[in-house]
């Protein structure tokens, strides 16, 4: 049987770690004179654009869930062993909180600070590519997962300028909603696997 206190600790650490990335973005932004939240606007268009832009990623996620390709299966197994076990006793509202923190803080760092800072020095294309090489490297769980993180990061970097107006809300919504769906599916699959083992 899984350990409830360990699950509680995992959840708290995950929330604190993800949340600290927003502080890192602010600190780096202060040093580099780039305010990470300069292009964050709460608007119906930004929210709707983010939700709409999440749909292809969610469909791709569910399609990949059906594949038996070994590198994809390896990713699924690793996520079940880490996130599934770590979130085993969490309510869906906890999952929503964690996904929201991750979407907000990671996007503040990578699309709010890093991408604009690199763009200011080397132009839009280099800024987009380099910021997402770093995004992929911090998500380097397996080679395929790293590649998928790179592609997802590039997508969110492009969607930063959705509708011709830069709005950090769009990639934040994409990231948070995608993570929420993925976490819920991982948790469901972990619980099914756990029940079968008894």
KOLGU-923680 format. One record per residue: residue number from 1; residue in three letters; x, y, z of N, C-alpha, C in turn. Coordinates in steps of 0.1 Angstrom, whole numbers, plus 5000, padded with zeros to 4 digits. Each point is the difference from the previous one (the first is absolute). Layout:
N
[pt NUM 'ALA' [X Y Z] [X Y Z] [X Y Z]]
...
END
This chain:
198
[pt 1 'UNK' [5008 4988 5000] [4992 5012 5000] [5009 5012 5000]]
[pt 2 'UNK' [4996 5011 4992] [5007 5012 4999] [5000 5008 5014]]
[pt 3 'UNK' [5009 5008 5002] [5002 5008 5012] [4994 5014 4999]]
[pt 4 'UNK' [4989 5002 5007] [4993 5013 5000] [5009 5012 5004]]
[pt 5 'UNK' [5008 4999 5010] [5009 5011 5004] [5010 5003 4989]]
[pt 6 'UNK' [5005 4989 4993] [5010 5002 4989] [4993 5008 4988]]
[pt 7 'UNK' [4987 4996 4998] [4993 5007 4989] [4997 5015 5003]]
[pt 8 'UNK' [4997 5002 5013] [4998 5014 5005] [5013 5008 4998]]
[pt 9 'UNK' [5011 4994 5004] [5013 5007 4999] [5004 5002 4985]]
[pt 10 'UNK' [4997 4990 4991] [5003 5002 4986] [4992 5012 4995]]
[pt 11 'UNK' [4988 5001 5003] [4991 5010 4995] [5005 5014 5005]]
[pt 12 'UNK' [5004 5001 5012] [5005 5013 5006] [5013 5004 4993]]
[pt 13 'UNK' [5009 4990 4999] [5013 5003 4993] [4998 5005 4986]]
[pt 14 'UNK' [4991 4992 4993] [4997 5004 4986] [4995 5014 4999]]
[pt 15 'UNK' [4990 5003 5008] [4994 5014 5000] [5011 5011 5003]]
[pt 16 'UNK' [5008 4997 5011] [5010 5010 5003] [5010 5001 4989]]
[pt 17 'UNK' [5005 4989 4995] [5010 5001 4989] [4995 5007 4988]]
[pt 18 'UNK' [4988 4997 4995] [4994 5006 4989] [4998 5015 5002]]
[pt 19 'UNK' [4994 5003 5012] [4998 5014 5004] [5013 5008 5000]]
[pt 20 'UNK' [5011 4994 5005] [5013 5007 5001] [5005 5004 4986]]
[pt 21 'UNK' [4995 4994 4990] [5005 5004 4986] [4995 5014 4997]]
[pt 22 'UNK' [4989 5004 5005] [4995 5014 4998] [5009 5010 5007]]
[pt 23 'UNK' [5005 4996 5011] [5010 5008 5008] [5013 5001 4992]]
[pt 24 'UNK' [5004 4989 4994] [5012 5000 4992] [4999 5009 4988]]
[pt 25 'UNK' [4988 4999 4994] [4997 5009 4988] [5001 5015 5004]]
[pt 26 'UNK' [4994 5003 5012] [5001 5014 5005] [5014 5004 5003]]
[pt 27 'UNK' [5008 4991 5007] [5014 5004 5003] [5008 5001 4988]]
[pt 28 'UNK' [4999 4991 4990] [5008 5001 4988] [4995 5013 4992]]
[pt 29 'UNK' [4987 5002 5000] [4995 5011 4993] [5005 5013 5006]]
[pt 30 'UNK' [5001 5001 5013] [5006 5012 5007] [5014 5002 4996]]
[pt 31 'UNK' [5008 4989 4999] [5014 5001 4997] [5002 5004 4985]]
[pt 32 'UNK' [4991 4995 4991] [5001 5003 4986] [4991 5011 4995]]
[pt 33 'UNK' [4993 5007 5009] [4991 5011 4997] [4989 4995 4990]]
[pt 34 'UNK' [4995 4988 5003] [4988 4995 4992] [4990 4996 5010]]
[pt 35 'UNK' [4988 5007 5000] [4990 4996 5009] [4992 4988 4994]]
[pt 36 'UNK' [5000 4989 5007] [4994 4988 4994] [4985 5001 4998]]
[pt 37 'UNK' [4993 5008 5007] [4985 5001 4999] [4996 5013 4992]]
[pt 38 'UNK' [5009 5006 4993] [4997 5011 4992] [4989 4998 4989]]
[pt 39 'UNK' [5000 4988 4995] [4991 4997 4989] [4989 4990 5005]]
[pt 40 'UNK' [4996 5001 5013] [4989 4992 5005] [4988 5008 5001]]
[pt 41 'UNK' [4990 4997 4992] [4987 5008 5000] [4989 4990 5002]]
[pt 42 'UNK' [4991 5002 5009] [4989 4992 5002] [4988 5005 4991]]
[pt 43 'UNK' [4997 4992 4990] [4990 5003 4991] [4992 4988 4995]]
[pt 44 'UNK' [4988 5002 4996] [4992 4989 4995] [5007 4994 4988]]
[pt 45 'UNK' [5005 5008 4991] [5007 4995 4988] [5012 4991 5003]]
[pt 46 'UNK' [5008 5005 5010] [5012 4992 5004] [4996 4987 5006]]
[pt 47 'UNK' [4989 5000 5009] [4996 4988 5006] [4994 4990 4990]]
[pt 48 'UNK' [4992 5005 4991] [4994 4992 4989] [5010 4995 4991]]
[pt 49 'UNK' [5010 5008 4996] [5011 4996 4992] [5008 4989 5006]]
[pt 50 'UNK' [5003 5001 5013] [5007 4990 5007] [4993 4987 5001]]
[pt 51 'UNK' [4987 5001 5003] [4992 4987 5000] [4999 4993 4987]]
[pt 52 'UNK' [4998 5008 4989] [4999 4995 4987] [5013 4994 4995]]
[pt 53 'UNK' [5011 5007 5004] [5013 4995 4995] [5005 4987 5008]]
[pt 54 'UNK' [4993 4998 5012] [5003 4988 5007] [4995 4987 4994]]
[pt 55 'UNK' [4989 5002 4992] [4993 4988 4995] [5009 4991 4991]]
[pt 56 'UNK' [5008 5005 4991] [5009 4991 4992] [5009 4992 5009]]
[pt 57 'UNK' [5006 5007 5010] [5009 4993 5009] [4993 4989 5008]]
[pt 58 'UNK' [4988 5002 5005] [4993 4990 5007] [4996 4989 4991]]
[pt 59 'UNK' [4996 5002 4988] [4997 4990 4990] [5012 4991 4998]]
[pt 60 'UNK' [5012 5007 4998] [5012 4993 4998] [5004 4991 5012]]
[pt 61 'UNK' [4998 5006 5012] [5003 4992 5012] [4991 4987 5000]]
[pt 62 'UNK' [4987 5001 4997] [4992 4988 5001] [5003 4991 4989]]
[pt 63 'UNK' [5004 5005 4988] [5005 4991 4989] [5012 4992 5004]]
[pt 64 'UNK' [5009 5007 5007] [5013 4993 5004] [4997 4990 5011]]
[pt 65 'UNK' [4990 5002 5008] [4996 4990 5010] [4996 4987 4994]]
[pt 66 'UNK' [4996 5000 4988] [4996 4988 4993] [5012 4992 4993]]
[pt 67 'UNK' [5011 5007 4999] [5011 4994 4993] [5008 4990 5009]]
[pt 68 'UNK' [5005 4989 4994] [5008 4991 5008] [5015 5001 4996]]
[pt 69 'UNK' [5004 5011 4994] [5014 5003 4996] [5008 5000 5013]]
[pt 70 'UNK' [5011 4992 5001] [5007 4998 5012] [5005 5013 5007]]
[pt 71 'UNK' [5006 5010 4992] [5004 5013 5007] [4988 5007 5006]]
[pt 72 'UNK' [4988 4999 4994] [4988 5007 5006] [4996 4992 5012]]
[pt 73 'UNK' [5000 4987 4999] [4997 4992 5012] [5009 5003 5012]]
[pt 74 'UNK' [5013 5002 4997] [5010 5003 5010] [4996 5013 5007]]
[pt 75 'UNK' [4996 5010 4992] [4996 5013 5006] [4987 4998 5009]]
[pt 76 'UNK' [4991 4992 4995] [4988 4997 5008] [5003 4994 5013]]
[pt 77 'UNK' [5009 4990 5000] [5004 4993 5012] [5007 5009 5010]]
[pt 78 'UNK' [5009 5008 4995] [5007 5010 5008] [4990 5010 5007]]
[pt 79 'UNK' [4991 5005 4992] [4990 5009 5006] [4991 4993 5010]]
[pt 80 'UNK' [4996 4988 4998] [4992 4992 5009] [5008 4998 5013]]
[pt 81 'UNK' [5013 4997 4999] [5008 4997 5012] [5003 5012 5008]]
[pt 82 'UNK' [5001 5012 4993] [5003 5012 5008] [4988 5008 5003]]
[pt 83 'UNK' [4993 5006 4990] [4988 5008 5002] [4989 4992 5005]]
[pt 84 'UNK' [4998 4988 4994] [4988 4992 5005] [5001 4997 5015]]
[pt 85 'UNK' [5012 4995 5003] [5002 4996 5014] [5000 5013 5009]]
[pt 86 'UNK' [5006 5010 4996] [5001 5013 5008] [4987 5006 5002]]
[pt 87 'UNK' [4991 4999 4990] [4986 5006 5001] [4989 4991 5004]]
[pt 88 'UNK' [5004 4988 5004] [4990 4989 5002] [4988 5003 5009]]
[pt 89 'UNK' [5003 5008 5010] [4989 5003 5009] [4994 5014 4999]]
[pt 90 'UNK' [5004 5007 4989] [4995 5014 4998] [4986 5000 4994]]
[pt 91 'UNK' [4993 5010 5004] [4987 5003 4994] [5002 5008 4987]]
[pt 92 'UNK' [4990 4999 4991] [5002 5007 4987] [5002 5015 5002]]
[pt 93 'UNK' [4995 5006 5011] [5002 5014 5002] [5015 5003 5003]]
[pt 94 'UNK' [5007 4990 5007] [5014 5002 5002] [5008 4999 4987]]
[pt 95 'UNK' [4995 4991 4991] [5007 4999 4987] [4998 5013 4992]]
[pt 96 'UNK' [4988 5006 5001] [4998 5013 4993] [5009 5010 5006]]
[pt 97 'UNK' [5002 5001 5013] [5009 5010 5006] [5014 4998 4995]]
[pt 98 'UNK' [5005 4987 5000] [5014 4998 4995] [5001 5003 4986]]
[pt 99 'UNK' [4991 4997 4991] [5000 5003 4986] [5000 5015 4998]]
[pt 100 'UNK' [4992 5007 5008] [5000 5014 4998] [5013 5007 5004]]
[pt 101 'UNK' [5006 4995 5011] [5012 5006 5005] [5011 4997 4989]]
[pt 102 'UNK' [5000 4988 4995] [5010 4996 4990] [4999 5009 4987]]
[pt 103 'UNK' [4988 5001 4995] [4997 5008 4989] [5004 5015 5001]]
[pt 104 'UNK' [4997 5005 5012] [5003 5014 5003] [5015 5002 5001]]
[pt 105 'UNK' [5006 4992 5009] [5014 5003 5003] [5010 4996 4989]]
[pt 106 'UNK' [4998 4988 4994] [5009 4996 4989] [4999 5010 4988]]
[pt 107 'UNK' [4988 5004 4997] [4998 5010 4989] [5006 5014 5003]]
[pt 108 'UNK' [4999 5004 5013] [5006 5012 5004] [5015 5000 4998]]
[pt 109 'UNK' [5006 4988 5003] [5015 4999 4998] [5004 4999 4985]]
[pt 110 'UNK' [4993 4990 4993] [5005 4997 4986] [4994 5010 4990]]
[pt 111 'UNK' [4987 5003 5001] [4994 5009 4989] [4999 5014 5005]]
[pt 112 'UNK' [5000 5003 5013] [4999 5013 5006] [5014 5007 5001]]
[pt 113 'UNK' [5010 4992 5005] [5013 5006 5001] [5010 4996 4989]]
[pt 114 'UNK' [5002 4987 4999] [5011 4995 4991] [4998 5003 4985]]
[pt 115 'UNK' [4988 4997 4995] [4998 5002 4986] [5002 5015 4996]]
[pt 116 'UNK' [4993 5009 5007] [5002 5015 4997] [5015 5004 5002]]
[pt 117 'UNK' [5006 4995 5011] [5014 5004 5002] [5009 4996 4988]]
[pt 118 'UNK' [4999 4987 4996] [5007 4996 4989] [4997 5007 4987]]
[pt 119 'UNK' [4987 5003 4998] [4996 5007 4988] [5006 5014 5000]]
[pt 120 'UNK' [5001 5006 5011] [5006 5014 5001] [5015 4999 4996]]
[pt 121 'UNK' [5007 4989 5002] [5014 4999 4996] [5003 4994 4987]]
[pt 122 'UNK' [4991 4990 4996] [5004 4993 4987] [4988 4999 4990]]
[pt 123 'UNK' [4989 5006 5003] [4989 5000 4991] [4989 4990 5003]]
[pt 124 'UNK' [4989 5001 4994] [4988 4992 5003] [5002 4985 4998]]
[pt 125 'UNK' [5006 4996 4989] [5002 4985 4997] [5010 4994 5010]]
[pt 126 'UNK' [5011 5006 5002] [5010 4995 5009] [4994 4999 5014]]
[pt 127 'UNK' [4993 5011 5004] [4993 5000 5013] [4991 4989 5002]]
[pt 128 'UNK' [4992 4997 4990] [4990 4989 5001] [5007 4987 5001]]
[pt 129 'UNK' [5010 4998 4991] [5007 4987 5000] [5008 4997 5013]]
[pt 130 'UNK' [5008 5010 5004] [5009 4998 5011] [4992 4998 5013]]
[pt 131 'UNK' [4989 5008 5002] [4993 4999 5012] [4993 4986 5001]]
[pt 132 'UNK' [4997 4994 4989] [4993 4987 5000] [5010 4989 5000]]
[pt 133 'UNK' [5013 5002 4996] [5010 4990 5002] [5002 4999 5015]]
[pt 134 'UNK' [5000 5011 5008] [5002 5000 5014] [4987 4993 5007]]
[pt 135 'UNK' [4988 5004 4995] [4988 4994 5005] [5000 4985 4998]]
[pt 136 'UNK' [5005 4995 4989] [5001 4986 4997] [5010 4993 5010]]
[pt 137 'UNK' [5011 5007 5002] [5011 4994 5008] [4996 4998 5015]]
[pt 138 'UNK' [4991 5010 5005] [4996 4998 5014] [4989 4989 5001]]
[pt 139 'UNK' [4995 4996 4988] [4990 4989 5000] [5006 4987 4994]]
[pt 140 'UNK' [5013 4999 5001] [5007 4989 4994] [4999 4987 5008]]
[pt 141 'UNK' [4988 4994 4999] [4998 4987 5007] [5005 4988 4991]]
[pt 142 'UNK' [4996 5000 4987] [5005 4991 4991] [5003 5008 4987]]
[pt 143 'UNK' [5007 4994 4990] [5003 5008 4988] [4987 5004 4993]]
[pt 144 'UNK' [4990 4991 4999] [4988 5003 4993] [4992 5011 5008]]
[pt 145 'UNK' [5000 4999 5013] [4993 5009 5008] [5006 5014 4999]]
[pt 146 'UNK' [5013 5001 4999] [5007 5012 4997] [4996 5007 4987]]
[pt 147 'UNK' [4999 4991 4990] [4996 5005 4987] [4986 5005 5000]]
[pt 148 'UNK' [4991 4993 5007] [4986 5004 5001] [4998 5013 5008]]
[pt 149 'UNK' [5008 5001 5010] [5000 5013 5008] [5005 5011 4991]]
[pt 150 'UNK' [5010 4998 4992] [5005 5010 4991] [4989 5005 4991]]
[pt 151 'UNK' [4993 4990 4994] [4990 5004 4990] [4988 5007 5007]]
[pt 152 'UNK' [4996 4995 5012] [4990 5007 5007] [5004 5014 5004]]
[pt 153 'UNK' [5012 5002 5004] [5005 5013 5004] [5000 5009 4988]]
[pt 154 'UNK' [5004 4995 4988] [5000 5008 4988] [4986 5005 4997]]
[pt 155 'UNK' [4991 4990 5001] [4985 5003 4998] [4996 5011 5009]]
[pt 156 'UNK' [5003 4999 5013] [4995 5010 5010] [5008 5014 4997]]
[pt 157 'UNK' [5012 4999 4996] [5007 5012 4997] [4994 5008 4988]]
[pt 158 'UNK' [4996 4992 4990] [4993 5006 4989] [4986 5006 5004]]
[pt 159 'UNK' [4993 4992 5008] [4987 5005 5005] [5001 5012 5009]]
[pt 160 'UNK' [5012 5003 5005] [5002 5012 5008] [4995 5012 4992]]
[pt 161 'UNK' [5001 5000 4987] [4995 5011 4991] [4988 4997 4993]]
[pt 162 'UNK' [4991 4991 5006] [4987 4996 4994] [4992 5013 4997]]
[pt 163 'UNK' [4994 5000 4988] [4992 5011 4996] [5007 5013 4997]]
[pt 164 'UNK' [5014 4999 4999] [5008 5012 4997] [5003 5009 5012]]
[pt 165 'UNK' [4996 4996 5012] [5003 5008 5012] [5006 4991 5010]]
[pt 166 'UNK' [5011 5004 5005] [5007 4991 5010] [4993 5000 5013]]
[pt 167 'UNK' [4996 4988 5005] [4993 4999 5012] [5005 4987 5007]]
[pt 168 'UNK' [5007 5001 5011] [5005 4989 5008] [4988 4991 5005]]
[pt 169 'UNK' [4988 5005 5001] [4989 4992 5004] [4998 4988 4992]]
[pt 170 'UNK' [5002 5002 4987] [4997 4989 4990] [5008 4987 5003]]
[pt 171 'UNK' [5014 5001 5000] [5008 4988 5004] [4998 4996 5014]]
[pt 172 'UNK' [4997 5009 5009] [4997 4995 5014] [4987 4991 5000]]
[pt 173 'UNK' [4990 5004 4993] [4988 4992 5000] [5002 4987 4993]]
[pt 174 'UNK' [5007 5000 4989] [5004 4988 4993] [5007 4990 5009]]
[pt 175 'UNK' [5010 5005 5006] [5009 4992 5009] [4992 4994 5012]]
[pt 176 'UNK' [4992 5009 5006] [4993 4996 5012] [4989 4989 4997]]
[pt 177 'UNK' [4992 5003 4989] [4989 4991 4996] [5006 4987 4996]]
[pt 178 'UNK' [5011 5000 4991] [5006 4988 4996] [5005 4992 5011]]
[pt 179 'UNK' [5007 5006 5010] [5005 4993 5011] [4989 4994 5009]]
[pt 180 'UNK' [4989 5007 5001] [4989 4995 5008] [4994 4987 4994]]
[pt 181 'UNK' [4998 5001 4987] [4995 4988 4993] [5010 4988 5001]]
[pt 182 'UNK' [5012 5003 4998] [5010 4989 5001] [5001 4995 5014]]
[pt 183 'UNK' [5000 5008 5010] [5001 4996 5014] [4988 4991 5003]]
[pt 184 'UNK' [4988 5004 4996] [4988 4992 5003] [5001 4987 4994]]
[pt 185 'UNK' [5004 4999 4987] [5001 4987 4993] [5011 4991 5007]]
[pt 186 'UNK' [5011 5006 5003] [5011 4993 5007] [4995 4994 5013]]
[pt 187 'UNK' [4993 5009 5008] [4995 4995 5013] [4990 4989 4998]]
[pt 188 'UNK' [4991 5002 4991] [4990 4989 4997] [5007 4987 4997]]
[pt 189 'UNK' [5009 5001 4990] [5007 4987 4996] [5008 4994 5012]]
[pt 190 'UNK' [5006 5008 5008] [5007 4995 5012] [4991 4993 5009]]
[pt 191 'UNK' [4988 5006 5003] [4991 4994 5009] [4994 4987 4994]]
[pt 192 'UNK' [4998 4999 4987] [4996 4988 4994] [5010 4989 5002]]
[pt 193 'UNK' [5013 5004 4997] [5011 4990 5001] [5001 4995 5015]]
[pt 194 'UNK' [4998 5010 5009] [5001 4997 5015] [4989 4990 5004]]
[pt 195 'UNK' [4988 5002 4995] [4989 4991 5003] [5002 4986 4995]]
[pt 196 'UNK' [5006 4999 4988] [5002 4987 4994] [5011 4992 5007]]
[pt 197 'UNK' [5009 5007 5008] [5011 4993 5006] [4995 4994 5014]]
[pt 198 'UNK' [4987 5003 5004] [4995 4994 5012] [4991 4988 4997]]
END
